[in-house]
Amino acid sequence: MEVIVANVDHIKFDIDYALEQQYGALPLPFPGMDKSTAAVCEFYSQPGGCGNGPQCPYRHVRGDRTVVCKHWLRGLCKKGDQCEFLHEYDMTKMPECYFYARFNACHNKECPFLHIDPESKIKDCPWYDRGFCRHGPHCRHRHVRRVLCINYLAGFCPDGANCKYMHPRFELPAPPEQTKDAKRLPVCHYCSEVGHKASTCHKIPPDQREVAQKQEEARYRALGYVKPAVDGEELRLQRLIHKPLEEVTCFKCGTKGHYANKCPKGHLAFLSNQPPPGNPNAESEASVNPKAYPLADTALTAKILNLVQQAANYKQLRKGANEATKTLNRGLSEFVIMAADAEPLEIVLHIPILCEDKNVPYVFVRSKQALGRACGVSRPIVACSITINEGSQLKPQIQSIQQEIERLLV
């Protein structure tokens, strides 16, 4: 027997109309409730909008939200519909993975975030596409060699945008966008014109100008930038003479010739304060307390302090002798770093005994100040401990340094 199924697309039941019109949807008791598990409102995307407003029990999803909210993924977003990010689990709109973007590696096999190739973020150089780039191989943009279209150079290409050859653009590229660090011109608070301050405005009355000059003088004198000077009856400001750059000492690396914010040695500049090996004026081994054993050399110290700095970012670091002792007693320590110049050294000598009892590697570095800088604090640190984290991306570096510490003991 042949079964014939009739077309029922034109038939709608009452429940279909109720679902489309959202009948029976009661408003929220109060705005701001969590609606992460609710359905999407059908009226919000329409021109008329949703009449319930913030008390609508359904989610209001805007089309301009292109990135999933990372706090919503953890159930911690408190903005609700007012959040500028998308509250929807869409794998194509996930935020970029922090570890892959910064370290070019992510060891989480189930990482839900996007792994974007750094090479794909580099834009094509508009000057090179035009014919010549004065920066050459040092240009921060990508230089891609292409074959020019002969028909386009002659005046007309029948393939248009679908041509497989390059159609060069002869107009000048747009100037780069102004960055946040660019210098901004001052705005007068009296006449709202750009280019001068209220203390030098010609439209301001003399009495108000004098008050503005006094306020500016007091503010800059408190900051130490300027000093007052009287030139006849006019009160003007003279800038303090800064030190020559040759006399400026960088507090990061200890060398002269530049400020700390322009230090060319990067985030490990404090290692330059340590004396290099083979220097006759360097600190000798005899000046180090012989109880500080094993003592890391300069190369190993640089690796250890670099790992300490990364561990501080990964929340795998405990600072201080007391915290290091706690991690050893609780079995949470990978290895312990101590400062050989601790005064007195006996305040950390109980840690090696505890490390040998717990079978945990330990090592001494020369400078407690450098250890504190690596830990991310401005004060000296006499001891710190790298804690255990099975899923950490620092596991290969930790194992490598543990092996080098064991070689010092042999």
N, C-alpha and C positions, 0 to 999 in steps of 0.2 A: 504494500500500500504506500502510495506516495504521500509524503507529508509536505504540505504547502504552508509556509510561514508568511503571513501578511506583513506588510510594511506598517510599523507603528511609530514612525518618527514624528508624525504630526499629532500624536496623542500625548497629552500631558495630564498628569494627575495633580490633585490639589497639593500634595506634598512637594511636587516640583516647583510650583509657584511659591509655596511658603519658604522653600530653601533659597530661591532666587531673591525674594524680597526680604529675607532674613526675619520672617515673622517669628515671634516668640523669643527673640534675642533680647534679654533683659539688659539694661545698662549696668555698668559696673557700680558697685557700692560707693567707691571713691576712685578718683583718677590716680594713675601711677601704678596700678596693679600689674603683676606679671602676666603677660599674654603670650609668652613664648610658645606655648603648646596650642594656642587657638588657631583657627583658620584665618585666611586672608579675607579682609572686607572687600566685597564686590563693588560697593558704591564709592570707595575712596579714590579709585583711579578714574572714575567718570567725571565729566565736566561739572556736574552739580555737587560732587563731593559727598561726604558722609554727614548726615544730619546729627548723629549722636556725638560727634566731636571726640574729645578725650575719654568720654565714658562709653565709647563703643566697645563691646566685648571681643571684637575681632581685631586682628593686627592690621595696622595701616602701613603698607609697604609702598615707598616712593620709588619711582623709576630711576632717579638720579643716584641711588645708592649702589655702588658697583663693587664694594669690598665688604666682606663679612666681618662683623664686629668680633674681635678676638676675645673681648670680655664676655660677650654673649655665649661664645662657645664653651666657656667655663662656668656659665650661669651666674656671672657677677655683674652684668650690665644693669645699672640702675636708671638709665635714661628712658627706657621703654620706647614709645613711638617717637620721642624727640631725639633719639640717637641718630647721628649723621651717618652711621654705618648700617649695613644690611643685617637684619635678624632672620636669616634663613640659611639653612645648611646647603650651600651650593659649592661643589668642589671647584668649579671654574672661577669662582669669585673669592677664593680664600686669600687672606693676606700673605705677604711674602715671608718665607721662613727666615728668621733672624740669623740663625747659625749658618745657613747656606749662603746668605747674602754677605755675611761678614767674614766667615772662615772658609767659604767655598767647599764646605763639607757638612753633611748632616747624617749622623749614624742612627737616627731613629727610623727604622724600617716602616713604621706606621705613621709617619709624620703627616698630618692633615694639611699642612701649609704648602704653598707653591714654591717650587725650586726653580728659580729663573736663572738662566745662564747669564753671567755678568757680561759676556760679549754681546748679547742681544740688547743690553741697555745702552750701548754706545751708539750715538747717532752718527749718521753720515756727515762728513764735512761739507758744508755748502760751498766753501771756496774751492775745494778740490773738485767737486762736481762741476764747478764753473770753469775750471781749467788749471788753476794754480793755487797752492796753499803755501804761505810764507813760513809756516811752522815746520813743514817737512815731516820727517818721521817722528818728531816730538809733539805732534798735534794730539790733543786729547780726544779728537773725533776720529772716526773710522775713514780710512782712505781706501776706496774700492775702485779697482780698475775696471772700466767698462769700454765697450766698443761703440763709437759714435755712429749714429745713423746718417748715412750719406744723403738720403732723400731729405731728411730734416735740415741738414746743413745747406742743401740746395734751395730750400724754401718750402717744401711741402712733403709730408709723409702720409701715404694713403692708409697706413695701418693705425695711425693715431696713437692712443694710449696703449693699444695692444701690441705695439711694436716691440720686438725682442731686443732691439738696440737702444742705446742711450740717447735721449733727447736733452741736450744741455740747456740750462737756463742762464740767460745772459744778464738778468737783472742782478743788482748787488744784493748779497744776503742781508737779512735784517740784523741790526745791531744786537748784541747779547743783552739779555734782560738784566736790569739793575739788581744786584744782590743786596742782602740785608746789611752787609758790612760797608756798603757804599756811603760816602759822606753826604749828609742831608743839609740843605741850607736852612738857617734859622728862620722862624716865622715871628713877626712882631705881634705881641699880645695887645697892642693899642690900635694899630691900623690894619692888622691881619695881612700885611704885605710880606712877601718872601724876600729874604736877602739881608735883613738886619734885625736887631733886637730892639726891645722897647727902650733900653737905656741909651741908644743912639738914634732913636726915631726923631725926625725933624718936625713931625706933626704933633708931638706930645707937648703939653704945656711945660714951662721950665720947672715949676715946683714938682710936678709928677715925674719929670725926667730925673731930677735930683734924687727923689725917693727910689726910683728904679735902679739908679746907679749905685746907691748905698746898699740896696738889697743884693744886687749882683756882686758887689765888692765883698759883702759879708759872707755870701755863699762860697765864693771862690777862695776867700781867705781861710775859711774853715777847712776847705779841702786841700789847702796848701799849693794851689796852682798859680795864684797871682798875688801880687802885693800892690797896695795903693801907692800912688804918686801924685803930687800936686804940681800942676803946670799952670802957674798964674792963678786964675780963679776957677779954672776948669779941673774937675776931678776926673782923672782917667786911670785906666788899669794897665799895668805893665806886667808882662809875663815873666815868670821866673826863668832864669837861664838854666837849662837842663845840663846835666853832665855830658861831656863828650862821650861818644859811644865807646871809645877806647878805655874809658875808666869805669864803664858799667860792668858789673859782675853778675853772671847768671846764677841764680840760687839753685838751679836744677843740676847743672853739670859743673859749676864752680869756675868756669873759664870766663875771660873778659872779651868784650866786643859785641855782645848782643844781650837782649832782654830774655827773660824766661819764656815769654809767650812766642818768641821767635827762635827758640832753641832748635838747632838742626838735628839734634841727636835723639829726638822722639821721646816716647814715654819711658825709656830706660836710660835717660840721661844721667840719673843719679849714680849709675855704675862708673861714670867717668871720674867720680871723686876717689875711687879706689886706685891705688898705685898699680901700674902695669908690671907684669913680671919682667925681671931682668934690669929694672931701673935701680941704680946704686943708691938713689935717695929714697927708694921705696921702703915701706915698712917691712922689716925683716921678720923672719919666722920667730926669732928670739923674743920679739916684743909681744907675741901672742902667747897667752897663757897655755902652757903645755897640757893642761887639763881639758882644753877644748879640742877633743879628738873624737871623730875624724873631722878635719878641716877641709872645706871645699876650696879648690883652686879658682882662678878667675873665670875660666870657661864654664866650669860647673856652677859657679855662683850665678853667672848670668842666666843659665838655664833654669836654676832653681827659682830665682827671683821673677823670671818671666812666668813660670808656672804658678807661683804664688799670686801674681797679679791676675792671671786668668782664673785661678781658683776663687779669688775674691769676687769676680764677676759671676761665677757659676754657683755662688753660695756654698762652696766647699772648703771654707777656710775658717779656722777658729784662732783668734788672736789673743796672745798673752800666755804666761806660764800656767796660770790657773786653768784656763780653757783647754790648753794642750794636755794638762794632767787629766782633766775630765774625759776627754776623748780617748785617752789611753785606758783609763779605768773602765770605760763603757765599751771598749773594743771597736771604736769608730774611726781610728786613725790609720791613714795609709803610711805616712812618715812624718817626722817632726823636724823642724828647722829651728836652730837656736843661734843666738848672736855670741861670738867669741869675745866681744868687748863689753859684755854685761858687767856692771860694777855693783856689788861683787859677783864674781862668776858662780859662787856657791848657790845663788838663788835659783839657778836652773840645773844644777848638777844632780838633783834628784830625778830629773827626767830621763837621762841615759840609763839609769838603773831600772826605771820602770819600763823603758822601751825594750831592754834586754829581757826583762821578765815576760813581756807581752809579745816578744819576737817582732818588734816594729822597727824599721830602719830609722836612723836619726843622723843628723849632720849639723856641723857648725858653719856659719858664714862670718866674715870678718866684721861687718858693720851692722849695728842695730839700727842706725839711721836709715841705711839702704833697705833693710828688712821692713822698717815701718813704711817707707815710701812705697814698696811693692805691695804692702797690705792695704794701701789706700788711705793711710792716715798720716798726719804731719808729725806725730810724736814717735820716738824710738820704740821698737818692739823687740823684746829679748827672746821671745819664743812664739812659734805658731805651729799649727797642725793642719795638714791636708786631710780632710775627712773622706770616708768611703761613700761612693755613690756608684752602684752597679751600672746604671745606664748613662754614665757621664761620658762626654766626648773627650775628656782629659785622660782617660784610662791609659792610652798608649804612652803619653808623655810621662805619666806617673810611674809606669812600669819601667820605662827607660831610665829615669832618674834613680829609681830604687836599685837597679842593677849597677849603676855607676857608684852609688853609695856603698854597695857591697864590695866593689872593687877596691875602694879606699881602705877597707878593713882587712884586705888580704895582704 
